Amino acid sequence: MNFRDSKNSSYDDSEKTSVRLLVSGKVQGVYFRLNMQEIAKKNSVFGWVRNLTNGSVEALLEGNKDGVEQVIEWSKKGPENARVDDLKIDYLQYEGKFADFIIQHDES
């Protein structure tokens, strides 16, 4: 039996992933970045989040697949007073280059 193919194996749970999110809607001025940082840290997800000049929020997430999925699920609604109209998700090659989750300065 090949355990790597089993959907319930611990191998799948510890799989590392990297994801870029683009969140649009009423996502600035509602503490989206601060709340995402809290959710990411709670789920041991590393990377960054920033506001874009077009009113969207961009984030790069790295970590265990299940932790990253938790942040993605949260991002579909965001914090109280936010309105998420669209969430674009790009799965990337995992690089493991972050040791924290930070709020970056806005795109300039």
C-alpha positions as CSV (number, residue, x, y, z in Angstrom):
1,M,0.0,0.0,0.0
2,N,1.3,3.4,-0.9
3,F,0.5,5.8,2.0
4,R,1.4,8.9,0.0
5,D,-1.8,8.3,-2.1
6,S,-4.0,8.1,0.9
7,K,-6.2,11.1,1.4
8,N,-6.1,10.8,5.2
9,S,-2.4,10.3,5.6
10,S,-0.4,12.7,7.8
11,Y,1.9,13.2,4.7
12,D,-0.9,15.3,3.1
13,D,-1.5,17.3,6.3
14,S,2.1,18.4,6.5
15,E,2.4,19.3,2.8
16,K,3.8,22.8,2.4
17,T,2.2,25.2,0.0
18,S,2.6,28.8,-1.2
19,V,-0.4,30.9,-2.3
20,R,-0.9,34.5,-3.6
21,L,-4.3,36.1,-2.8
22,L,-5.9,39.1,-4.4
23,V,-8.9,40.2,-2.4
24,S,-11.3,42.9,-3.8
25,G,-14.3,44.6,-2.4
26,K,-14.5,46.8,0.8
27,V,-11.2,45.4,2.1
28,Q,-9.3,48.6,3.0
29,G,-10.0,50.7,6.1
30,V,-11.6,47.7,7.9
31,Y,-8.5,46.2,9.6
32,F,-8.3,43.4,7.0
33,R,-4.5,43.3,7.1
34,L,-4.2,43.2,10.9
35,N,-6.9,40.5,11.2
36,M,-5.3,38.4,8.4
37,Q,-2.0,38.7,10.3
38,E,-3.6,37.4,13.5
39,I,-5.3,34.5,11.6
40,A,-2.1,33.6,9.8
41,K,0.0,33.6,12.9
42,K,-2.6,31.5,14.7
43,N,-2.3,28.9,11.9
44,S,1.5,29.1,11.6
45,V,1.3,30.7,8.2
46,F,4.1,33.0,7.1
47,G,4.3,35.7,4.4
48,W,2.9,39.2,4.0
49,V,-0.2,41.2,3.3
50,R,-0.5,44.7,1.8
51,N,-3.0,47.2,0.4
52,L,-2.9,47.9,-3.3
53,T,-3.5,51.3,-4.9
54,N,-6.7,50.0,-6.7
55,G,-8.4,49.3,-3.3
56,S,-7.6,45.6,-3.2
57,V,-5.5,43.6,-0.7
58,E,-2.7,41.3,-1.9
59,A,-1.2,38.6,0.3
60,L,1.5,35.9,0.0
61,L,1.0,32.9,2.3
62,E,3.4,30.0,3.0
63,G,3.0,27.1,5.3
64,N,1.3,23.8,5.9
65,K,-1.5,23.2,3.5
66,D,-4.2,23.0,6.2
67,G,-3.0,26.3,7.8
68,V,-3.0,28.1,4.5
69,E,-6.5,26.8,3.7
70,Q,-7.7,28.2,7.0
71,V,-6.4,31.7,6.0
72,I,-8.0,31.4,2.6
73,E,-11.3,30.4,4.1
74,W,-11.2,33.4,6.4
75,S,-10.3,35.7,3.5
76,K,-13.6,34.8,1.7
77,K,-15.4,36.9,4.3
78,G,-12.7,38.9,6.1
79,P,-13.2,40.9,9.3
80,E,-16.4,42.5,10.5
81,N,-17.3,45.5,8.3
82,A,-15.4,44.1,5.3
83,R,-17.2,43.0,2.1
84,V,-15.3,40.6,-0.1
85,D,-16.5,40.7,-3.7
86,D,-13.8,38.6,-5.3
87,L,-10.9,36.4,-4.1
88,K,-8.3,35.3,-6.7
89,I,-6.1,32.4,-5.6
90,D,-2.8,31.5,-7.3
91,Y,-1.0,28.4,-6.1
92,L,2.8,28.9,-6.3
93,Q,5.9,26.8,-5.8
94,Y,6.7,26.6,-2.0
95,E,10.0,28.3,-1.2
96,G,9.9,28.6,2.6
97,K,11.6,32.0,2.6
98,F,9.5,33.6,5.3
99,A,9.9,33.3,9.1
100,D,7.0,35.6,10.1
101,F,3.8,37.1,8.7
102,I,4.1,40.9,8.3
103,I,2.0,43.8,7.1
104,Q,3.9,45.5,4.3
105,H,3.7,49.2,3.5
106,D,1.2,50.0,0.8
107,E,2.1,49.5,-2.9
108,S,3.6,52.7,-4.2
